[in-house]
Amino acid sequence: MLRVVLIDDERLALIQLESTLRALGSAIVTATYTNPLLALNEASGWDADIIFLDIDMPGMNGMEAAKRLEEICPGSALVFVTAHNSFALEAFEASAQDYLLKPVPRERLSRTIQRIRNRKTAMHQEVKKDSLLIRGFNSIQFERDGVPIRDFRWRTSKSQELFAYLLYYHDRIVVKDKLVELLWPEISLKRASTHLYTAIYQLRQSLKRADIGLVISNASVGEGYMLESGDAQIDFVLWEEGIVSLDPVGDHNASVHEELLKLYTGDFLGDYDYLWAESERQRLRNLSLQHATELADYYTAKENITKAVNTYQRIVELHPYHEPGYLALMEFYNRLGELSFVQEQYEKLRRLLWRDLRLTPSAKVERWYGNWKRLYT
């Protein structure tokens, strides 16, 4: 949900706009103002995604307020809402994202919200040039400008796990006692505290030698540590933010959903046997499967067989025990007349289930495959 602030000296106009936004269900109005000067005084605490503001207001008009808001809230999209169409050029020169005429039709407001949401999602996905990208899907890796940083070395497995835990709780304080209990539960508190201090020192030195601009700071009066992400981007954070911010799959955003599917490259910290990561690993895995299935269902409904097949192939690659994915592929290959591929998908599923789980395919899969086999053999 996008966070929205409304500024208009006409209280009725505020009520109408807030009501329309509430009906759309895609944004939360966190503050409303009839006094632009009061709004500017409180703007630093908003954390707003969109600021809707009138142009013709007493005391300070919308154009003046917009210039100030650009400085105070650089991450917020500005949208002018006015009864006059004569300010459009000036509005866009003031870096407005949109210009709406009162009364604002619901459909027009919906398009504005969607455009800004798509832009924010694209910005989250795009890795800025020269910025640091931290990968946490599968294994921890560092990239700058799309190029892997090869010369980073973990001093010990404990320092690697320490970093992984701080990364998971990035920009939040993790108390020392929690880290000690997690990493050195079998030794005394005094010895474990010494090990923690040494591991933090080694980790800072390794980050510094590899010129990775991350800070591990002492926090809470020395009682904890915090990994400050700064301008760095984290793949599992970007991915989930994209999933949450997008509307359901449709013609207008299917390509963005595809890019998000590509961003999920494997399980959260999947290459490491960290018990503390398992619940988060499973949560993100389930979210990935739900998202990919929705995309596959969309392409199936649109009769876009090529993209549906590609999506289901990705599903079984990421979720190798997901029987509905194999069955969907068997059905599509049958429709395409690729009979050998139908056989291949069934045998792949059967071998995998037996080898890893000592299970056989479900009754639904066996029934479908049995009927198919009687027709073509």
C-alpha positions in Angstrom: 0.0 0.0 0.0 1.3 3.4 -0.9 1.5 6.1 1.8 -0.3 9.3 0.8 -0.5 12.9 2.1 -3.1 15.4 1.0 -2.8 19.2 1.0 -5.7 21.4 0.0 -7.2 24.4 1.7 -10.8 23.2 0.8 -11.8 20.7 3.4 -14.6 19.3 1.1 -12.0 18.6 -1.6 -9.8 16.8 0.9 -12.7 14.6 2.0 -13.7 13.8 -1.6 -10.1 12.8 -2.6 -9.6 10.8 0.6 -12.8 9.0 0.0 -11.9 8.1 -3.6 -8.5 6.9 -2.6 -10.0 4.7 0.2 -12.5 3.2 -2.4 -9.6 2.3 -4.7 -8.0 0.4 -1.8 -4.4 0.9 -3.1 -3.2 3.7 -0.8 -3.3 4.8 2.8 -3.9 8.4 3.6 -1.5 9.1 6.5 -2.1 12.9 6.8 -4.3 15.7 5.5 -3.7 19.4 5.7 -5.7 22.6 4.9 -2.7 24.8 5.8 0.4 24.4 3.5 2.7 26.1 6.0 1.7 23.6 8.7 2.3 20.8 6.2 5.8 22.0 5.4 6.6 22.2 9.2 5.7 18.5 9.6 6.8 17.2 6.2 10.1 15.7 7.4 8.2 13.1 9.4 5.9 11.9 6.7 7.7 9.1 4.8 5.1 9.5 2.1 5.1 7.8 -1.3 2.8 10.4 -2.9 1.9 14.0 -2.0 -1.3 15.4 -3.5 -1.4 19.1 -3.3 -3.7 21.9 -4.6 -2.1 24.8 -6.5 -4.3 27.7 -5.6 -4.0 28.1 -1.8 -3.7 31.1 0.5 -0.5 31.9 2.3 1.7 29.7 0.0 0.5 28.3 -3.3 1.1 24.8 -4.4 4.1 25.7 -6.7 6.0 27.3 -3.9 5.1 24.4 -1.6 6.3 21.9 -4.2 9.7 23.4 -4.4 10.1 23.1 -0.6 8.7 19.6 -0.6 11.2 18.4 -3.2 13.9 19.3 -0.8 12.3 17.9 2.4 10.8 14.8 0.8 13.0 13.9 -2.2 11.6 10.4 -2.4 8.0 11.4 -2.6 6.0 11.8 -5.9 4.3 15.1 -6.3 0.8 15.2 -7.9 -1.0 18.5 -8.3 -4.8 18.5 -7.9 -6.5 21.7 -9.1 -9.7 23.2 -10.5 -7.6 25.1 -13.2 -6.0 23.7 -16.2 -3.8 26.7 -16.9 -1.0 25.6 -14.5 -0.1 22.3 -16.3 3.2 23.3 -17.9 4.4 25.1 -14.8 3.5 22.0 -12.7 5.5 19.6 -14.8 8.4 22.1 -14.7 8.2 21.7 -11.0 8.8 17.9 -11.4 5.2 16.9 -10.8 4.4 13.3 -11.5 0.9 14.1 -12.6 -1.6 16.9 -12.9 -5.3 16.2 -12.0 -8.3 18.4 -12.5 -11.1 18.5 -9.9 -13.3 16.7 -9.4 -10.9 13.8 -10.0 -12.5 10.8 -11.7 -11.9 7.5 -9.9 -10.5 5.9 -13.1 -8.1 8.8 -13.7 -6.9 8.6 -10.1 -6.4 4.9 -10.3 -4.1 5.3 -13.4 -2.0 7.9 -11.5 -1.6 5.5 -8.5 -0.7 2.6 -10.8 1.8 4.6 -12.8 3.6 5.8 -9.6 3.6 2.3 -8.2 5.1 0.8 -11.3 7.8 3.5 -11.4 8.7 2.8 -7.7 8.8 -0.9 -8.4 11.1 -0.4 -11.4 13.3 1.9 -9.3 13.6 -0.8 -6.6 14.6 -3.4 -9.2 17.1 -1.3 -11.0 20.6 -1.6 -9.6 22.1 1.8 -9.6 25.4 2.3 -11.3 28.3 2.0 -8.9 26.0 1.0 -6.1 26.5 -2.1 -4.1 24.2 -5.1 -4.5 24.1 -7.8 -1.8 22.7 -11.1 -2.9 21.2 -13.3 -0.2 19.3 -15.8 -2.5 21.3 -19.0 -2.5 24.6 -17.6 -1.2 25.9 -14.3 0.0 27.6 -12.4 -2.8 28.6 -8.8 -3.4 28.3 -7.0 -6.7 29.1 -3.5 -7.8 27.7 -2.1 -11.1 26.7 -5.7 -11.9 30.2 -7.1 -11.5 30.8 -9.6 -8.8 33.4 -8.6 -6.1 35.8 -11.6 -6.2 38.4 -10.6 -3.7 36.2 -10.9 -0.6 37.1 -13.7 1.8 35.4 -14.9 5.0 37.9 -15.4 7.7 35.8 -18.1 9.4 32.5 -19.8 8.9 31.3 -18.0 12.1 32.1 -14.6 10.7 30.1 -15.6 7.6 27.1 -16.6 9.6 27.5 -13.5 11.8 27.3 -11.3 8.6 24.3 -13.3 7.3 22.4 -12.8 10.6 23.2 -9.0 10.6 22.2 -8.8 6.9 18.8 -10.4 7.7 18.2 -7.8 10.4 19.9 -5.0 8.4 19.4 -1.5 9.8 18.1 -3.0 13.1 19.9 -3.5 16.3 20.9 -7.1 17.2 21.9 -7.4 20.9 25.1 -9.1 21.7 23.5 -11.7 23.9 21.5 -12.9 21.0 24.5 -13.2 18.8 26.5 -15.1 21.5 23.6 -17.5 22.1 23.3 -18.1 18.3 26.9 -18.6 17.4 28.6 -20.0 20.5 26.0 -21.6 22.6 28.3 -24.3 23.9 30.9 -22.1 25.7 30.9 -19.7 28.5 29.5 -16.2 28.1 32.9 -14.6 28.7 34.7 -16.7 26.1 31.8 -16.3 23.6 31.8 -12.5 24.0 35.5 -12.5 23.2 34.9 -14.6 20.1 32.1 -12.2 19.1 34.4 -9.2 19.4 37.1 -10.9 17.3 34.6 -11.9 14.7 33.2 -8.4 14.4 36.7 -7.0 14.1 37.6 -9.5 11.4 34.4 -8.9 9.5 35.0 -5.2 9.5 38.5 -5.7 8.2 37.4 -8.0 5.5 34.8 -5.5 4.3 37.3 -2.7 4.4 40.0 -4.7 2.4 37.4 -5.5 -0.3 36.3 -1.9 -0.4 32.7 -2.9 0.4 31.1 0.3 1.8 29.2 -1.3 4.6 29.3 -0.3 8.2 28.8 -2.5 11.2 28.2 -0.1 14.0 28.1 -0.4 17.8 24.5 0.3 18.8 22.4 0.6 21.9 25.2 2.0 24.1 27.5 -0.8 23.1 25.0 -3.6 23.8 24.4 -4.6 20.2 25.5 -4.3 16.6 23.8 -3.1 13.5 24.6 -3.6 9.8 24.0 -0.2 8.2 22.9 -0.9 4.6 23.3 2.7 3.5 22.9 3.0 -0.3 23.4 -0.8 -0.8 20.6 -2.8 -2.3 19.7 -6.3 -1.0 18.1 -8.7 -3.5 15.6 -10.4 -1.2 14.5 -7.0 0.1 14.0 -5.6 -3.5 12.2 -8.7 -4.5 9.7 -8.8 -1.7 9.1 -5.0 -1.9 8.3 -5.5 -5.5 5.9 -8.4 -4.9 4.0 -6.5 -2.1 3.8 -3.2 -4.0 2.4 -4.5 -7.3 -1.3 -5.0 -8.2 -2.3 -8.5 -9.3 -1.0 -9.6 -12.7 -2.6 -7.8 -15.6 -1.8 -6.5 -19.1 -0.4 -3.3 -17.6 2.2 -4.9 -15.3 2.9 -8.5 -16.5 6.4 -7.5 -17.7 7.2 -6.2 -14.2 6.0 -9.4 -12.6 8.3 -11.3 -15.0 11.3 -9.3 -13.9 10.5 -10.1 -10.3 10.3 -13.8 -11.1 13.8 -13.5 -12.6 15.0 -11.8 -9.4 14.2 -14.8 -7.3 17.1 -17.1 -8.1 16.8 -19.6 -5.3 16.1 -20.0 -1.6 17.0 -17.4 1.0 20.6 -18.3 2.2 19.8 -21.7 0.6 23.5 -22.7 0.4 23.9 -22.6 4.2 22.6 -24.9 6.8 21.5 -22.1 9.2 18.6 -23.3 11.3 17.6 -19.8 12.3 17.0 -18.9 8.6 14.7 -21.8 7.9 11.4 -20.1 8.8 12.3 -17.1 6.6 13.5 -19.4 3.9 10.2 -21.2 3.8 8.1 -18.0 4.0 9.9 -16.5 1.0 9.7 -19.8 -0.9 6.0 -19.9 -0.4 5.6 -16.3 -1.5 7.7 -17.1 -4.6 5.6 -20.1 -5.5 2.4 -18.1 -5.1 3.7 -15.3 -7.2 5.0 -17.5 -10.0 1.7 -19.5 -10.1 -0.3 -16.3 -10.4 1.8 -15.3 -13.3 1.5 -18.7 -15.0 -2.3 -18.6 -14.4 -2.5 -15.2 -16.1 -0.6 -16.4 -19.2 -2.7 -19.6 -19.3 -5.9 -17.5 -19.2 -4.5 -15.3 -22.0 -3.7 -18.5 -24.1 -0.1 -17.3 -24.2 1.2 -20.9 -24.2 4.9 -20.0 -24.7 5.0 -17.7 -21.7 2.9 -20.1 -19.6 5.3 -23.0 -20.4 8.3 -20.8 -19.6 6.8 -19.8 -16.3 5.9 -23.3 -15.3 9.4 -24.5 -16.2 10.8 -21.8 -13.9 8.4 -23.0 -11.2 9.6 -26.6 -11.3 13.2 -25.4 -11.4 12.8 -23.4 -8.2 10.3 -25.8 -6.6 11.3 -29.3 -7.8 8.6 -31.2 -5.8 5.7 -29.0 -7.0 3.5 -31.6 -8.8 1.0 -29.1 -10.2 3.8 -27.5 -12.1 4.8 -30.8 -13.8 1.2 -31.6 -14.5 0.6 -28.2 -16.1 3.7 -28.7 -18.3 2.5 -32.2 -19.3 -0.9 -30.7 -20.3 0.7 -27.9 -22.4 3.2 -30.2 -24.1 0.3 -32.5 -25.0 -1.6 -29.6 -26.5 1.5 -28.7 -28.5 1.9 -32.3 -29.7 5.2 -32.7 -28.0 4.5 -36.2 -26.8 8.1 -37.0 -25.8 8.2 -33.9 -23.6 5.1 -35.2 -21.8 6.8 -38.5 -21.1 10.0 -36.6 -20.0 8.2 -34.4 -17.4 6.4 -37.4 -15.9 9.6 -39.5 -15.6 11.5 -36.5 -14.2 8.9 -36.1 -11.5 8.6 -39.8 -10.7 12.4 -40.3 -10.4 12.8 -37.1 -8.2 10.1 -38.0 -5.8 11.3 -41.6 -5.4 15.0 -40.7 -5.1 14.6 -37.8 -2.6 11.4 -38.6 -0.7 10.6 -42.3 -1.4 7.2 -41.2 -2.7 5.3 -41.8 -6.0 3.4 -39.1 -7.9 -0.1 -38.2 -6.6 -3.2 -40.0 -7.7 -4.2 -37.0 -9.8 -0.9 -37.0 -11.8 -1.0 -40.8 -12.2 -4.6 -40.7 -13.4 -3.9 -38.0 -16.0 -0.8 -39.7 -17.2 -2.5 -43.1 -17.3 -5.3 -41.7 -19.5 -2.8 -40.0 -21.7 -0.7 -43.1 -22.1 -3.7 -45.2 -23.1 -4.4 -42.7 -25.9 -0.9 -42.5 -27.3 0.6 -46.0 -26.8 
